[in-house]
Amino acid sequence: MELQQFITWALQLSILVVAFGYGLEATTTDARDLMRRPELLGRSLLAMFVVVPIAAVVLVHTFQVPKAADVALIALAISPLSALMPPYVITAVRRPSYPVAVMVMIAMLSIAIVPLLVALIGRYLGPSVVSPLRAASVIAAIVLLPLIAGMVVRALRPALADRVALPSTLLGTVLLRLATVTLLVTNLPAIWTLIANGTVIAVAVLVVVGFAVGHWLGGPDHDGRTVLALTSGFRHPAVTLAIAAVSASDRHFAAAIVLYLLLGDIVGLPYKIWRQKNRGQPTDAEAAAIVLGAREKAVDDVRAGRAAPYYFAPPSQPTSSDGVPASPSTDGGDPAKRNRH
């Protein structure tokens, strides 16, 4: 197997695992909750598919980025999934279901949005570089299908979904890091070229813009800002590699991806630590939403005959006002006997 083919397969398998992992965590309740907040979904799409792609086009034009590198940066800017594994994002927020709902909705909508962006940006890059039809087929194959597969496993076998979530996360992380290191080692001369000609500045600005725009458009809510910043600021390169296959063999293309991943880690790690330290305790409304969501999920699982170890049936005995089970009556319900006591 050629090294380039190994890198491609490792990145593609990594994004398959990421999408599958988000599917394993997703429930219909999460999606319904996000649909009740259309303004938040709209801001997420604005950051992911409008502001960051425009910033990428402006940057590659301003810094006169080499042709293959500008294809890489613009394709990264329209990639629909974060390079971060689900638990990495979930542990930075107060409501674990929120990042899952955001990523699921963005991934599902990307099948229509990304090809449209490819067609529009193709006027700048040239239509022969990226095909909208190819972009749609790539999104369907390596994003939608594993996402839906994970959701099916969660719906039918929730216990199995819980068991495979961690191993799949570890596999995705190892594959992404292994591919990144391999790209770094095999493309050092091209990386130094992009550093010397100033392209690294464009890459750094794109990463910072992604995090800043996501944080700003996430709104006043802590979780909204954190999730959108981590998602829009650090995209997975597998979609980029697949839809821009014509340029993938160019050393500058691979070098731009490596710089993006390295700078994404440099910016993303301290940001995630900062947000995790400042997340605080859930508000009363957030706590109520968490409890309500857990209750709805438990009821759905019990009604469907699925295992729900977190569900507790209400006590069959009557309870007093202070929550203590009432003792059985020994007077047979006769008021005269109660009066004698």
CORRAPE-V555778 format. One record per helix or strand. SS is the DSSP state (H for helix, E for strand). FROM is the first residue (numbers start at 1). TO is the last residue. If there is no record, write none. Layout:
ss:SS from:FROM to:TO
ss:SS from:FROM to:TO
This chain:
ss:H from:3 to:25
ss:H from:28 to:35
ss:H from:38 to:62
ss:H from:67 to:77
ss:E from:82 to:82
ss:H from:86 to:90
ss:H from:96 to:125
ss:H from:132 to:156
ss:H from:158 to:186
ss:H from:188 to:196
ss:H from:199 to:217
ss:H from:222 to:232
ss:E from:235 to:235
ss:H from:238 to:243
ss:H from:251 to:277
ss:H from:284 to:303
ss:E from:319 to:319
ss:E from:325 to:325
ss:H from:335 to:340
